[in-house]
Amino acid sequence: MKSLAYIFLLGAMVHSTPAQSADVAPAINQFGLDLLRAGAASETPGNLLLSPYSLESALAMAWAGADGRTEEEMRRVLHLAGDQAAVIDGLGALARDLRELQAASRQRAESDAQRGVSWTPIELDVANRLFVQSGFTLKPDFTHVLREQFGAPLEELDFLGAAETARLTIDAWVVHETHDRIRDLIPSGALDANTRLVLANAVYLRAPWEDPFEREETRPEPFWVGGRTPADVPTMQQRKSYPYEQRDGFIALAVPYEEGGLQFLILLPDQRNGLAQLERTVSPALLAACARMPRRDVVLHLPKFKLAPPTMSLSSPLRGLGMATAFDQPRGGANFDRIAPRRPDLYLYLSDVFHRAWLSVDEDGTEAAAATEVALATFGVEAGRPVPPVEVRVDRPFLFAIQHVASGTCLFLGRVGDPRQ
């Protein structure tokens, strides 16, 4: 019987070289849309939350060690174009852009504080880590790429003798990096004596609105749950200039965060039951266009909501999208030989991919985090006459994204069918 050796990749989220962050945005967004359509949903009916950025980053670390047909399938499912070095440079450029966005927000907040003006800057933390079985040999090129390109330092753990302790250690790292928002990412028993690697990507975001909503303006308003049944939910109200466009069958509106580098994008179908059709038509090109919308005077009604779905397994959707050999289907087909030397009785393959996300939207802004685990195993207004404001009532199921404006990358993506959940 072949022995097994598992690798787990974890990703947890919230917010030059020739490569640009916009180079990888279409791949990240298309992969997120694929999972959205594949039904990689939480157990909360009508609601879905995932982080395409976290998932793509975590799986890209595994892809860096893939070869042959496995590399080709992962490249296709992740929509990665060009040579591997250029793709990894693009992911690095995006990470740098996010760090610079946070630094600019902090610097402005500190400058304003010296003048007696106090506000909370954007907090956007991204971290990577490589957990490895003590004594397990990894190829130097792989560890170099993870350390230098993904910023993933190596930490040795004892999966062989204390798998549960190792699991708790990794979960503690995720809890710390997501500011206590993601707990129990790795299911009990998912790590055992066969585990060899855990690759982790963690992201946390706390972003205040460019113009916070007034709490006294929040009041119950009806929301058509599932597009069928009205229910009163706490709804925020505000009249402001927002990026806005009326498109064929839906409205696109963005609520900017402080500094303007991130935005909360809302895609609202015209019909109460129009969400399914909207999901089928959204594309990376549309998402990119939504990062460049003109502003319009809008009276916005936006429900408060919090999404905290449990950990979800993505192995089945990923296999369905075409990532089969990575999961060792057929047996012996997995090729991650660029991670560790292959032996006749031991080779690596993906055993599962776990993802978890958390998000809260209220009058002040948004707080969000996400976590992904991948397991590998062996065996605007024109001048002139004033234009009246348009009223947008987000009172029916809608899609949303937290979007990096400069690149168009969706850090988070989801749907809300019931804000009460």
C-alpha positions in Angstrom: 0.0 0.0 0.0 1.3 3.4 -0.9 2.1 5.7 2.0 0.5 9.2 2.1 2.0 12.6 2.7 -0.3 15.5 3.0 0.2 19.2 2.3 -2.3 21.8 3.5 -2.5 25.4 2.1 -4.3 27.9 4.3 -5.4 31.3 3.2 -7.1 33.8 5.5 -8.4 37.3 4.5 -9.9 40.7 5.2 -6.9 44.6 3.0 8.3 48.4 -9.4 8.6 45.2 -11.3 7.4 44.9 -14.9 4.4 43.0 -13.6 1.4 45.0 -12.5 -1.4 44.1 -10.1 -3.9 44.5 -12.9 -2.2 41.6 -14.7 -3.6 39.0 -12.3 -7.0 40.6 -11.6 -8.9 38.9 -14.4 -7.6 35.5 -13.3 -8.6 36.1 -9.7 -12.0 37.5 -10.6 -12.8 34.7 -13.1 -11.8 32.0 -10.6 -14.1 33.6 -8.0 -17.0 33.8 -10.4 -16.4 30.1 -11.3 -16.7 29.1 -7.7 -19.8 31.3 -7.3 -21.5 29.6 -10.1 -20.3 26.2 -9.0 -22.4 26.6 -5.9 -19.5 26.7 -3.4 -21.9 28.2 -0.9 -22.1 28.2 2.8 -24.8 26.4 4.7 -26.8 29.7 5.1 -29.5 29.6 2.4 -29.2 32.4 -0.2 -25.9 33.8 1.2 -22.4 33.1 0.0 -19.0 34.6 0.9 -15.6 33.8 -0.4 -12.3 35.5 -1.0 -11.1 34.9 -4.6 -7.8 36.7 -3.6 -7.1 34.3 -0.7 -8.1 31.2 -2.7 -6.0 32.2 -5.7 -3.0 33.1 -3.6 -3.1 29.9 -1.6 -3.6 27.7 -4.7 -0.9 29.6 -6.5 1.6 28.5 -3.9 0.8 24.9 -4.6 0.9 25.6 -8.4 4.4 26.9 -7.9 5.4 23.3 -7.0 3.3 21.6 -9.7 4.5 20.1 -12.9 3.3 18.3 -16.1 -0.4 17.8 -16.5 -1.1 18.9 -12.9 0.5 22.2 -13.6 -1.5 22.6 -16.8 -4.8 21.8 -15.1 -4.2 24.2 -12.2 -3.1 26.9 -14.6 -6.4 26.5 -16.6 -8.7 26.4 -13.5 -6.9 29.4 -12.0 -7.0 31.2 -15.3 -3.2 31.9 -15.1 -1.7 33.2 -18.3 2.0 33.6 -19.2 5.0 32.1 -17.6 5.0 31.2 -14.0 7.6 33.9 -12.9 5.4 36.6 -14.5 2.3 35.4 -12.8 4.0 35.3 -9.4 5.4 38.7 -10.0 1.9 39.9 -10.7 0.6 38.5 -7.4 3.6 40.2 -5.7 2.7 43.5 -7.3 -0.8 43.2 -6.0 0.4 42.4 -2.5 2.7 45.5 -2.6 -0.2 47.7 -3.8 -2.3 46.6 -0.9 0.5 47.2 1.6 1.0 50.7 0.1 -2.7 51.4 0.3 -2.7 50.6 4.0 0.5 52.7 4.6 -1.0 55.7 2.9 -4.2 55.5 5.0 -2.1 55.2 8.2 0.1 58.2 7.2 -2.9 60.4 6.5 -4.6 59.4 9.8 -1.4 60.2 11.7 -1.1 63.6 9.9 -4.7 64.4 10.7 -4.3 63.4 14.3 -1.6 66.0 14.7 -4.2 68.6 13.7 -6.8 67.2 16.1 -8.8 65.2 13.6 -9.2 61.6 14.6 -10.4 58.7 12.4 -9.6 55.0 11.9 -7.3 54.2 9.0 -7.7 51.2 6.7 -6.2 48.0 8.2 -5.3 45.4 5.6 -3.0 42.7 6.8 -1.7 39.9 4.5 0.6 37.1 5.7 1.9 33.8 4.3 3.5 30.9 6.2 4.9 27.5 5.2 4.4 24.8 7.9 6.4 21.7 7.3 7.0 18.4 9.0 10.3 18.5 10.9 13.0 16.7 8.8 10.9 16.5 5.6 13.0 17.5 2.6 11.7 20.2 0.3 13.4 21.3 -2.9 15.4 24.5 -2.4 13.8 26.2 -5.5 10.3 25.8 -4.0 11.2 27.1 -0.6 13.1 30.0 -2.3 10.0 31.0 -4.3 7.7 30.8 -1.3 10.1 32.8 0.9 11.1 35.5 -1.7 8.1 35.8 -3.9 5.2 34.9 -1.5 6.9 36.1 1.7 6.2 32.7 3.4 8.7 31.9 6.1 9.1 28.2 7.1 8.1 26.8 10.5 8.7 23.2 11.4 6.0 21.2 13.2 5.6 17.6 14.3 2.7 16.2 12.3 4.1 12.6 12.8 4.0 12.6 16.6 1.5 15.4 17.5 -0.8 16.2 14.6 -3.5 17.7 16.8 -1.0 20.0 18.5 0.2 21.0 15.0 -3.4 21.7 13.9 -4.0 23.9 17.0 -0.7 25.7 16.3 -1.8 26.5 12.7 -5.3 27.5 13.8 -3.8 29.8 16.4 -1.7 31.5 13.6 -4.9 31.9 11.5 -6.8 33.4 14.5 -3.9 35.9 15.1 -3.6 36.9 11.5 -7.3 37.4 11.1 -7.7 39.3 14.3 -9.8 36.5 15.9 -12.3 36.4 13.1 -11.5 33.0 11.7 -11.4 30.1 14.1 -11.3 26.4 13.7 -10.4 26.6 10.0 -8.9 23.1 9.9 -11.5 20.4 10.8 -10.5 18.1 13.7 -8.8 15.1 12.3 -7.8 16.7 9.0 -4.2 16.6 9.9 -2.6 13.3 10.9 0.8 11.5 10.8 0.8 11.6 7.0 0.7 15.4 6.8 3.9 16.9 5.5 3.1 20.5 4.6 0.7 23.4 5.4 0.9 26.5 3.2 -1.0 29.4 4.7 -2.2 32.7 3.4 -3.9 35.0 5.8 -5.7 38.3 5.0 -7.6 40.7 7.3 -9.5 43.9 6.4 -11.1 46.7 8.4 -12.0 49.6 6.2 -14.1 52.7 7.1 -16.4 54.2 4.6 -15.3 57.4 2.8 -18.5 58.9 4.2 -19.9 56.9 7.2 -23.6 56.4 7.5 -25.5 58.2 10.3 -26.7 55.7 12.8 -29.9 57.7 13.5 -30.8 57.2 9.9 -30.8 53.5 10.2 -34.3 52.1 10.4 -36.2 48.9 9.5 -37.1 48.5 5.9 -38.4 45.5 3.9 -36.0 43.2 2.1 -37.4 40.6 -0.2 -35.7 37.5 1.2 -34.9 35.0 -1.6 -36.7 37.4 -3.9 -40.0 36.2 -2.6 -40.9 37.1 1.0 -40.6 40.6 2.6 -39.0 40.9 6.0 -37.9 44.1 7.9 -34.2 44.4 8.3 -32.0 47.3 9.7 -31.3 49.5 6.7 -28.8 52.3 6.4 -29.6 55.5 4.4 -27.5 58.2 2.9 -27.5 60.7 0.0 -24.0 61.0 -1.5 -22.2 61.0 -4.8 -21.4 57.4 -5.6 -19.9 55.6 -8.6 -23.0 54.4 -10.3 -24.3 53.0 -13.6 -27.6 51.6 -14.8 -26.9 48.6 -17.0 -29.0 46.1 -18.9 -31.0 44.4 -16.2 -29.1 45.6 -13.1 -27.6 48.5 -11.3 -23.9 48.7 -10.4 -23.1 51.0 -7.5 -19.9 51.3 -5.4 -19.6 52.7 -1.9 -15.9 53.9 -1.6 -13.8 53.2 1.5 -11.5 55.8 3.1 -8.6 56.8 0.7 -10.6 55.6 -2.3 -8.3 52.6 -3.0 -11.0 50.1 -2.1 -14.7 50.0 -2.8 -17.8 48.0 -1.8 -19.4 47.1 -5.1 -23.1 46.2 -5.3 -24.6 44.5 -8.3 -28.4 44.8 -7.9 -30.8 43.1 -10.3 -33.8 45.1 -11.5 -36.1 42.2 -10.7 -36.6 40.7 -7.3 -35.9 37.3 -8.6 -33.1 38.4 -11.0 -30.1 37.2 -9.1 -29.5 33.9 -10.9 -29.5 35.6 -14.3 -27.2 38.3 -13.0 -24.7 35.7 -11.7 -24.6 34.1 -15.1 -23.8 37.3 -16.9 -21.1 38.8 -14.6 -17.6 38.7 -16.1 -14.1 39.9 -15.3 -14.5 42.6 -17.9 -17.7 43.9 -16.2 -15.9 43.9 -12.8 -13.0 45.8 -14.3 -15.4 48.4 -15.7 -17.1 48.8 -12.3 -13.7 50.1 -11.0 -14.1 53.1 -13.4 -17.7 54.1 -13.1 -18.8 57.8 -13.2 -20.3 59.3 -10.0 -24.0 60.1 -9.6 -26.0 61.7 -6.9 -27.7 58.8 -5.1 -30.1 58.2 -2.2 -28.9 54.8 -1.1 -30.7 52.4 1.2 -28.3 49.6 2.2 -29.1 46.8 4.7 -26.7 46.1 7.5 -25.6 42.5 7.4 -23.0 40.0 8.8 -21.9 36.8 7.1 -20.1 34.1 9.1 -20.5 30.9 7.2 -18.7 27.7 8.4 -15.7 26.2 6.8 -16.5 24.8 3.3 -14.7 22.1 1.4 -13.9 23.1 -2.2 -12.3 19.8 -3.4 -15.5 18.7 -5.3 -16.0 22.1 -7.1 -12.4 22.3 -8.0 -12.4 18.8 -9.5 -15.6 19.7 -11.3 -13.8 22.8 -12.8 -11.0 20.5 -14.2 -8.4 20.2 -11.4 -8.5 16.4 -11.3 -4.9 15.1 -11.3 -4.0 17.6 -8.5 -6.4 15.4 -6.4 -4.7 12.3 -7.7 -7.5 11.3 -10.1 -6.6 9.0 -11.7 -4.4 7.4 -9.0 -0.8 8.3 -9.5 -1.6 11.3 -11.7 -0.7 14.0 -9.2 2.6 15.8 -10.0 3.9 18.1 -7.3 7.5 16.9 -7.8 8.8 20.5 -7.8 7.9 20.7 -4.0 9.7 17.6 -2.8 11.6 14.6 -4.3 9.3 11.9 -5.6 9.8 8.3 -4.5 8.0 5.2 -5.8 6.2 4.8 -2.4 5.5 8.5 -1.7 4.3 11.4 -3.7 2.2 14.5 -3.0 -1.4 15.3 -4.1 -4.2 17.6 -3.0 -6.4 15.8 -0.5 -8.9 18.7 0.2 -9.3 22.5 0.0 -11.0 24.3 2.9 -12.1 27.9 2.9 -13.8 30.1 5.4 -14.7 33.8 5.4 -16.3 36.4 7.7 -17.7 39.8 6.9 -19.6 42.6 8.6 -21.1 45.7 7.0 -22.5 48.5 9.2 -22.6 52.3 9.4 -18.9 52.7 10.0 -17.6 50.4 7.2 -16.6 46.8 6.6 -14.6 44.3 8.6 -13.7 41.1 6.8 -11.5 38.0 6.9 -11.1 34.7 5.1 -9.2 31.5 5.3 -8.3 28.8 2.7 -6.8 25.4 3.2 -5.6 23.2 0.4 -4.4 19.7 1.3 -2.0 17.7 -0.9 -1.4 14.1 -0.3 0.4 11.1 -1.8 -1.6 7.9 -3.3 -19.9 60.8 -11.4 -22.6 64.4 -12.6 -22.3 66.6 -15.7 -22.2 70.4 -15.5 -25.4 72.4 -16.3 -28.9 71.8 -15.1 -29.0 69.9 -11.8 -29.7 66.2 -12.1 -32.1 64.9 -9.4 -30.7 62.1 -7.3 -31.5 58.5 -8.2 -32.9 56.3 -5.4 -31.3 52.9 -5.0 -33.0 50.5 -2.6 -31.0 47.4 -2.0 -34.1 45.5 -1.0 -33.7 42.2 -2.9 -31.0 39.6 -3.3 -27.8 41.1 -4.7 -24.1 40.4 -5.5 -21.3 42.2 -3.8 -17.5 42.5 -4.0 -14.8 44.3 -2.0 -12.7 45.5 -4.9 -9.2 47.0 -5.2 -10.0 49.9 -7.4 -6.6 50.3 -9.1 -6.4 46.7 -10.4 -10.1 45.7 -10.2 -9.3 42.7 -8.1 -12.1 41.3 -6.0 -10.6 40.6 -2.5 -14.0 39.3 -1.4 -17.0 38.2 -3.5 -20.5 37.0 -2.5 -24.2 37.2 -2.5 -26.8 38.3 0.0 -30.2 36.6 -0.2 -31.1 37.1 3.5 -29.4 39.9 5.5 -30.9 38.5 8.7 -28.6 35.5 8.7 
